[in-house]
Amino acid sequence: MKKQILILMILGILFSCSSDDNGKQSQTIEMRINHFQNTGIAEGPVLTLLVQEGDEIETNTWTKFYSDIEGFDYEPGTIYNLTVKAEPISNPLADGSSIKYTLLEVESTQEVDDETLFDIDLKINGENFLTTESGLKLLNQIDVDCNNLCNELETTLQSQDFVIGTFKRISSEEIQLVELY
């Protein structure tokens, strides 16, 4: 009888333990996505969304976002205001996000003029994000027109560990370099 009570107590303790990631629960957040992507380093070089959340929305502060938003189809040249569900992942991959993001609603979109200038990190800590296998591209994904700065771009990438380029959009698949620093 004592054994059965002990087993019931152990089972009761096991089943009463919470499996909700120490009180973390999913939440709904407002998120703003910028009209261009930037570069970053995760497992390797990647393109990241630039986001604002909460009090950062409508400020000049943008954060590189290394996760995907399930159900969201990003298009360059558009600023998005989203409602997103953020759910903790109980056993994330070692190099993965601990939060799963799911699009609930696109609240609004705003097209940005192609002449609007924006900055992209072209080289961080010696990691060059420009590729040349099939023309000049940003991580083999976005065509880059180096304009009249091609020689300066090549020299700067060879001589500096950090390079930022100012660009304007030519199309959804091509950007044009306007300035280097």
Summary of the structure (lengths in Angstrom):
residues: 181
radius of gyration: 22.5
end to end distance: 78.3
largest distance: 87.5
contacts: 461
relative contact order: 0.15
helix: 15%
strand: 45%
